[in-house]
Amino acid sequence: MTLRSIRSGLTTLVVLLAAFLLAPNSFAHHQQNTPPSSPSTQAGAASQAQQQTQKETQTAAAPAPAKVDPEEEAAYKAFSDTKPEDADKRIQLGEQYVQKYPSGKYDAQVYQGLTTAEYSKQDLSKMYADADKALALNPDDVTVLVLVGWVIPHNYDPNDLAAESRLDKGEKYEKHALEVLAALPKPANLTDEQFAKVKAQGESQAHSGLGLIYFRRQDYDQSIAELKKSTADPANQDATDYYVMGVELTRLKRYSESADAFQKCAAMPGGLQDRCKQMGADARKQAAASPAPSK
């Protein structure tokens, strides 16, 4: 089964979160220049104290700040000022920047922008390649982690020899994204409401990605648990998540629950609506004819 729907909250997530993370003084830019910590101590008090100690002990011998290159600043500004929906222009300017400044101060942010632009163009091979470059520079880039971890199970080909290793990568990305989101400080350029919305969308997207990864592995119980988290907030529900949940619950012979999942899918306009209506009706018939299995 191919899953190719675009999650309803993804555009807002990418626009709002990238607007913050692409800012030169953003958390992402700070992380790019900070020694990476282990996932268990990331952004924790011990890590911060260690980094502060390193900073204090290195202050005396710290080199003078690098000179600002006006041309590089202008090139990055042209890229960052381009609207996300103008994907072709963003890709053109981003590629020009990284070619001219292969060790530029904004490479991490530009590769992030290229990743999201290439996704919008459905150029997945380039998206994966630039995502790898973005994460090599900033392993905590939550926009890239969430997006790529979600795309991988949507474009799963069981005949591809690399498919299982990609699922492993996607699972790692989404789990780390949830860690990063939990510790993400509120940026000055977002209101409390915007920040809460961004975090909720990111978490929902990450749980959706995990749910689809476990679905591909036929680990239905774990998948359902993740998809329930991804659809818990009415503002971040997706028809594909409900459709997959309905399929899994049918395979587990939990027909009443399956019918409920398909009903919620069918209530959402889109390409799955008619299919979910039919599968929901079938599940209700099976529920009436079969006793519910013990969970």
Backbone torsions as a table, in degrees:
resi	resn	phi	psi	omega
1	MET	NA	133.6	178.2
2	THR	-101.1	132.4	178.9
3	LEU	-115.7	111.1	-173.9
4	ARG	-127.7	15.3	179.0
5	SER	-71.7	154.1	176.6
6	ILE	-101.5	120.0	-173.8
7	ARG	-61.0	138.7	-171.7
8	SER	-61.3	-34.1	-176.9
9	GLY	-86.8	-5.3	-171.2
10	LEU	-65.2	-42.8	-177.7
11	THR	-60.4	-46.3	179.6
12	THR	-62.9	-42.0	179.5
13	LEU	-59.3	-49.1	-177.2
14	VAL	-63.7	-43.4	-177.3
15	VAL	-66.1	-49.6	-176.7
16	LEU	-70.2	-46.5	-176.1
17	LEU	-71.4	-40.1	178.2
18	ALA	-66.4	-34.5	177.9
19	ALA	-59.6	-36.5	177.0
20	PHE	-76.7	-49.6	-172.3
21	LEU	-73.5	-20.9	178.0
22	LEU	-85.0	-9.1	-179.5
23	ALA	-67.0	138.1	-176.0
24	PRO	-56.8	-31.3	-178.2
25	ASN	-104.4	25.1	-175.5
26	SER	-79.3	172.1	175.3
27	PHE	-58.8	-39.7	-179.0
28	ALA	-63.5	-41.2	-179.7
29	HIS	-65.8	-37.5	176.4
30	HIS	-63.2	-43.7	-178.7
31	GLN	-64.0	-33.0	-178.6
32	GLN	-60.7	-31.1	-175.4
33	ASN	-106.9	17.0	-179.5
34	THR	-115.6	135.9	177.2
35	PRO	-54.5	128.5	-177.0
36	PRO	-65.9	141.5	175.9
37	SER	-103.8	164.3	178.2
38	SER	-69.6	156.8	-178.7
39	PRO	-56.9	-34.2	-176.3
40	SER	-72.2	-21.4	-178.7
41	THR	-115.3	5.1	-175.8
42	GLN	-56.9	127.3	177.2
43	ALA	62.2	11.3	179.0
44	GLY	-83.7	171.7	-176.2
45	ALA	-64.2	-39.0	-179.0
46	ALA	-64.0	-42.9	179.4
47	SER	-63.9	-42.9	-179.7
48	GLN	-63.8	-40.5	179.5
49	ALA	-65.2	-40.3	179.4
50	GLN	-63.8	-44.1	-179.7
51	GLN	-65.3	-36.9	178.7
52	GLN	-65.8	-40.4	178.0
53	THR	-62.4	-44.4	178.2
54	GLN	-60.4	-41.8	-178.7
55	LYS	-63.2	-43.2	-177.6
56	GLU	-67.0	-39.7	-177.9
57	THR	-73.8	-20.9	-178.5
58	GLN	-96.8	-6.7	-173.7
59	THR	-58.7	-44.4	-175.5
60	ALA	-62.3	-35.7	-176.8
61	ALA	-99.6	7.7	-176.1
62	ALA	-65.3	136.0	178.3
63	PRO	-70.7	161.5	177.4
64	ALA	-64.0	147.0	179.3
65	PRO	-56.5	142.5	180.0
66	ALA	-63.8	145.5	178.9
67	LYS	-67.7	143.0	178.9
68	VAL	-78.4	130.3	176.8
69	ASP	-96.5	108.0	-177.5
70	PRO	-57.5	-35.4	-179.4
71	GLU	-67.9	-40.8	178.1
72	GLU	-65.9	-42.5	178.2
73	GLU	-59.7	-41.9	-179.7
74	ALA	-66.9	-39.3	-179.9
75	ALA	-65.0	-41.7	178.9
76	TYR	-68.6	-40.1	179.7
77	LYS	-61.9	-40.6	178.5
78	ALA	-61.5	-39.7	178.6
79	PHE	-67.8	-50.5	-174.7
80	SER	-70.1	-24.4	178.6
81	ASP	-79.9	-13.1	-179.6
82	THR	-74.5	132.6	-177.1
83	LYS	-65.0	142.5	-178.9
84	PRO	-56.1	-32.3	-178.9
85	GLU	-72.4	-15.2	176.0
86	ASP	-90.7	67.6	-171.5
87	ALA	-63.0	-40.3	-177.9
88	ASP	-60.7	-44.3	-179.0
89	LYS	-68.2	-39.6	178.1
90	ARG	-62.0	-42.1	179.3
91	ILE	-64.4	-44.2	179.6
92	GLN	-60.6	-49.9	-177.8
93	LEU	-69.0	-36.7	179.1
94	GLY	-65.6	-43.8	179.3
95	GLU	-66.0	-37.4	176.6
96	GLN	-63.2	-39.8	-178.7
97	TYR	-64.4	-51.5	-174.7
98	VAL	-70.5	-25.5	175.4
99	GLN	-71.5	-40.5	-178.9
100	LYS	-79.2	-31.3	-177.3
101	TYR	-127.6	71.9	-176.6
102	PRO	-63.3	-18.9	174.0
103	SER	-122.0	35.2	-175.9
104	GLY	-68.6	158.5	-177.7
105	LYS	-70.6	-17.0	-178.4
106	TYR	-112.4	17.0	-176.4
107	ASP	-58.2	-41.6	-178.1
108	ALA	-60.8	-44.7	-179.5
109	GLN	-67.1	-37.6	-179.3
110	VAL	-68.7	-42.3	178.5
111	TYR	-64.7	-33.8	174.2
112	GLN	-62.2	-47.2	179.4
113	GLY	-62.7	-37.9	176.5
114	LEU	-63.7	-41.1	-179.5
115	THR	-59.7	-47.4	-178.6
116	THR	-69.9	-36.4	178.7
117	ALA	-66.6	-41.3	-179.7
118	GLU	-69.0	-30.8	173.7
119	TYR	-63.9	-44.4	-178.5
120	SER	-63.1	-25.7	176.3
121	LYS	-90.1	-2.3	-177.0
122	GLN	58.6	32.6	173.5
123	ASP	-94.1	79.0	-168.0
124	LEU	-71.3	-33.1	179.9
125	SER	-63.5	-43.2	177.1
126	LYS	-70.3	-35.2	178.1
127	MET	-60.5	-47.2	180.0
128	TYR	-62.6	-41.2	-178.3
129	ALA	-65.0	-44.4	-179.2
130	ASP	-74.5	-27.9	174.2
131	ALA	-63.8	-41.0	177.3
132	ASP	-60.4	-39.9	-179.7
133	LYS	-69.2	-39.8	179.0
134	ALA	-62.7	-43.4	-177.0
135	LEU	-76.5	-24.0	174.0
136	ALA	-65.8	-33.3	179.6
137	LEU	-85.9	-33.5	-179.4
138	ASN	-143.8	90.9	-177.1
139	PRO	-63.4	-13.9	-179.4
140	ASP	-99.5	16.8	-178.8
141	ASP	-69.9	95.0	-171.1
142	VAL	-66.4	-32.0	178.1
143	THR	-61.1	-46.2	-179.8
144	VAL	-69.5	-43.0	-179.6
145	LEU	-58.0	-50.1	-177.7
146	VAL	-65.3	-46.8	-176.0
147	LEU	-63.0	-52.6	-175.4
148	VAL	-67.8	-39.4	177.7
149	GLY	-62.3	-28.4	178.4
150	TRP	-81.8	-37.1	-178.4
151	VAL	-68.8	-38.0	-174.4
152	ILE	-53.4	-53.3	-178.6
153	PRO	-72.3	-19.0	176.3
154	HIS	-74.0	-19.9	-177.7
155	ASN	-123.0	46.2	-176.5
156	TYR	-86.5	129.3	176.7
157	ASP	-123.0	107.0	-176.4
158	PRO	-62.4	-17.6	178.6
159	ASN	-84.9	-7.3	178.4
160	ASP	-82.4	124.5	-177.4
161	LEU	-62.6	-23.8	-178.8
162	ALA	-93.0	2.8	-172.9
163	ALA	-61.7	-44.7	-176.8
164	GLU	-68.1	-38.4	178.7
165	SER	-67.1	-32.6	175.9
166	ARG	-66.7	-39.4	176.4
167	LEU	-60.9	-40.9	177.0
168	ASP	-60.6	-42.5	178.9
169	LYS	-63.8	-44.5	179.8
170	GLY	-60.9	-41.7	178.3
171	GLU	-62.5	-44.1	178.7
172	LYS	-61.2	-42.9	-179.0
173	TYR	-62.6	-47.7	-175.3
174	GLU	-68.7	-37.7	178.2
175	LYS	-65.2	-41.2	178.9
176	HIS	-69.4	-35.6	177.6
177	ALA	-59.6	-41.2	179.0
178	LEU	-65.1	-35.9	175.7
179	GLU	-64.7	-44.9	-178.9
180	VAL	-65.2	-44.2	-179.2
181	LEU	-62.1	-36.4	-179.3
182	ALA	-65.0	-29.6	-176.6
183	ALA	-103.9	2.1	-173.5
184	LEU	-69.0	124.0	176.9
185	PRO	-77.0	151.7	179.5
186	LYS	-72.4	124.8	177.7
187	PRO	-76.2	154.5	-176.9
188	ALA	-67.2	-24.9	-174.6
189	ASN	-89.2	10.2	174.4
190	LEU	-125.9	142.7	173.9
191	THR	-74.6	167.5	177.0
192	ASP	-58.0	-40.6	-178.9
193	GLU	-66.2	-44.3	178.7
194	GLN	-63.1	-43.1	-178.3
195	PHE	-64.4	-43.1	178.0
196	ALA	-61.8	-38.7	179.6
197	LYS	-66.5	-43.4	179.8
198	VAL	-62.1	-46.8	-179.3
199	LYS	-63.1	-42.5	-179.8
200	ALA	-63.2	-41.2	178.9
201	GLN	-66.7	-41.7	179.2
202	GLY	-63.1	-44.0	179.0
203	GLU	-64.9	-42.9	177.9
204	SER	-61.0	-43.9	179.5
205	GLN	-63.0	-40.4	-179.7
206	ALA	-66.6	-42.2	177.7
207	HIS	-66.4	-35.5	175.6
208	SER	-61.4	-46.7	178.7
209	GLY	-59.3	-45.2	178.4
210	LEU	-62.7	-41.7	179.4
211	GLY	-60.1	-40.6	-179.8
212	LEU	-73.5	-32.3	176.0
213	ILE	-64.0	-46.2	179.5
214	TYR	-67.6	-32.1	174.5
215	PHE	-61.7	-44.2	179.0
216	ARG	-61.8	-29.9	178.5
217	ARG	-87.2	-0.2	-178.5
218	GLN	63.3	28.8	172.8
219	ASP	-94.7	78.4	-166.9
220	TYR	-69.1	-40.1	-178.9
221	ASP	-61.6	-45.1	-180.0
222	GLN	-68.4	-37.1	178.2
223	SER	-62.5	-46.6	-179.3
224	ILE	-61.0	-40.3	179.3
225	ALA	-60.1	-41.5	179.8
226	GLU	-71.3	-40.1	-179.1
227	LEU	-68.6	-30.5	174.0
228	LYS	-65.1	-36.5	176.3
229	LYS	-68.5	-39.0	-177.0
230	SER	-68.8	-24.0	-177.3
231	THR	-108.2	8.2	-175.9
232	ALA	-65.8	-33.0	-179.2
233	ASP	-93.5	120.3	-179.5
234	PRO	-55.9	-25.5	-179.1
235	ALA	-77.2	-12.0	-174.7
236	ASN	-128.5	37.5	-179.9
237	GLN	-93.1	148.7	-175.2
238	ASP	-134.7	136.4	-177.3
239	ALA	-61.7	-38.4	-178.9
240	THR	-61.9	-39.4	179.4
241	ASP	-62.0	-43.2	178.7
242	TYR	-68.1	-37.1	178.7
243	TYR	-62.2	-48.6	179.8
244	VAL	-61.9	-41.5	178.2
245	MET	-60.5	-42.5	179.3
246	GLY	-61.9	-42.4	178.2
247	VAL	-61.5	-45.4	-177.9
248	GLU	-65.4	-43.9	-179.7
249	LEU	-65.1	-32.9	175.1
250	THR	-64.7	-44.3	179.8
251	ARG	-65.0	-27.7	176.6
252	LEU	-87.1	3.4	179.7
253	LYS	62.5	28.3	175.3
254	ARG	-99.0	71.8	-165.7
255	TYR	-68.2	-37.4	-179.8
256	SER	-63.8	-43.5	177.6
257	GLU	-66.7	-38.0	178.1
258	SER	-61.6	-44.6	179.6
259	ALA	-60.9	-37.9	179.5
260	ASP	-66.0	-42.4	178.8
261	ALA	-63.8	-43.4	179.4
262	PHE	-66.4	-34.8	178.4
263	GLN	-62.9	-42.1	178.8
264	LYS	-66.8	-37.8	175.6
265	CYS	-63.4	-43.7	-176.8
266	ALA	-67.2	-20.9	179.5
267	ALA	-78.5	-7.2	-177.7
268	MET	-104.4	124.3	178.3
269	PRO	-60.0	143.9	178.0
270	GLY	148.0	-175.6	-174.7
271	GLY	-67.6	-19.5	-178.5
272	LEU	-93.3	-5.0	-169.8
273	GLN	-60.0	-51.9	-177.6
274	ASP	-65.8	-40.8	179.9
275	ARG	-62.6	-41.3	-179.6
276	CYS	-68.0	-34.8	176.2
277	LYS	-61.3	-45.4	-179.3
278	GLN	-67.5	-44.7	-178.5
279	MET	-69.2	-31.3	175.1
280	GLY	-65.9	-41.2	177.7
281	ALA	-63.8	-41.4	178.0
282	ASP	-63.3	-41.2	-179.9
283	ALA	-64.9	-37.4	178.3
284	ARG	-65.2	-38.3	177.1
285	LYS	-64.1	-42.4	179.9
286	GLN	-67.7	-36.0	178.1
287	ALA	-64.0	-38.8	-179.8
288	ALA	-70.1	-27.9	-175.8
289	ALA	-94.4	-11.7	-173.2
290	SER	-128.4	140.8	173.1
291	PRO	-70.8	147.2	-179.9
292	ALA	-70.3	130.3	178.6
293	PRO	-71.3	156.4	174.5
294	SER	-69.8	141.5	-177.5
295	LYS	-85.4	NA	NA
